[in-house]
């Protein structure tokens, strides 16, 4: 099992993997807090001279994932958000989005977990915030976040590489893999059930 987890990590520790992880991080189903940050830091520590490239790839991936999530929020509308976001989180997020413009809301994307990043993107789409303004601002703040992380990792690269060879790192990798698999399954099942209930409700309404 250890080899499987390392194989999975190895895939994401490539330029293409950074792009994919960035997209997954902003998606509705995938669950791994700080996953994209973890990947950017390790990649930058390995090749400090390319830290800027990994930051850009992470930003592009994040923008792709965010645009997809934003579109989904626009499609389901405000009434459909309750199927995708927990009520307690939704109420807090809606209050922030309703009283803010696209740029201030997108700027919140610089905040790391446990900030409900995906919920804010969904709500922004459902709330009709200007897509170009929102996504442009989001890309800017995410680029700043990943650039700072990458630069710090490049500076402290030797220490990070040494830590990666320790048993502690192995334990963390396994724990993150288990968290990602378990959290993603739970998120996918919850999304499937909510969409299934919605289809059943519409079917009953048509036959009534």
HELIX and SHEET records of a PDB file:
HELIX    1   1 UNK A    2  UNK A   12  1                                  11    
HELIX    2   2 UNK A   15  UNK A   25  1                                  11    
HELIX    3   3 UNK A   35  UNK A   46  1                                  12    
HELIX    4   4 UNK A   48  UNK A   50  5                                   3    
HELIX    5   5 UNK A   51  UNK A   80  1                                  30    
HELIX    6   6 UNK A   81  UNK A   83  5                                   3    
HELIX    7   7 UNK A   87  UNK A   98  1                                  12    
HELIX    8   8 UNK A  102  UNK A  107  1                                   6    
HELIX    9   9 UNK A  108  UNK A  110  5                                   3    
HELIX   10  10 UNK A  117  UNK A  126  1                                  10    
HELIX   11  11 UNK A  131  UNK A  155  1                                  25    
HELIX   12  12 UNK A  157  UNK A  164  1                                   8    
HELIX   13  13 UNK A  167  UNK A  207  1                                  41    
END                                                                             
